[in-house]
Amino acid sequence: MNDSLQLARLLQLASPALPVGAYTYSQGLEWAIESGIVHDEATAGRWISDLLDHGIGRYEAPLVDALMAAWTAGDLTGVKSLDAEFLASRESAELRAETAQMGFSLRRLLRDLRDDSLGSVAQAVDAWPEVAYPTVWAGIAAAWRIDPSAALTAYLWSWAENQVMAALKAVPLGQAAGQRVLADLGGRLPAVAAQALALPRARWSNFTPGFAIACARHETQYSRLFRS
């Protein structure tokens, strides 16, 4: 696969048009807004960037890289182990349901794309009772032979864009404010991706208690727009 086609495939994977329902989730951000912790451009940017640096960047991102390596090596035992670890790491019922629902939707898309290069990934996950979203995403990225550094940057960008879109709706923020937050986050992504690629497994960490509390409290929030 040449570089231009890899880029096109990567843009497809990172696109908000990917039919997995990501736009329906805020990952606790909506509760942070309801509680007043996030209330403007500065606090929205701080919340999202802190989670990028201390949460997804130090756990989910290196896990996606490890999943890509396992898929590339044909190590299905390793893939299943990492998938189970990620599902177990979800601190709230909403977060677990989110990754399982998005994983289900992406697994269905594997067949709908009618791409022979994705056949082995589709066959591997078809029989699983549930599968985490990053597991299928990493399988597609590996099958399309996307460079791991570029894949991680795109994965993180997709997450950041979804967080900013949630803030646009729920704070609410103006479009220009949202773009400023996204530009700042985008500038951080190469370093976060590089750190994730180099981070040994013993140092993976998703210790973000404030995030976990926000996600758990969102489950009983009376008025809400998002599913997490």
ABEGO torsion letter per residue (X at the ends): XBAAAAAAAAAAAABAABBAGAAABAGGAAAAAAAGABABAAAAAAAAAAAAAABAAAAAAAAAAAAAAAAAAGBAAAAAAAAAAAAAABABAAAAAAAAAAAAAAAAAAAAAGBAAAAAAAAAAAABABBBAAAAAAAAAAAAGBBAAAAAAAAAAAAAAAAAAAAAAAOBBBAAAAAAAAAAAAAAAAAAAAAAAABBAAABBABBAAAAAAAAAAAABABBABAX
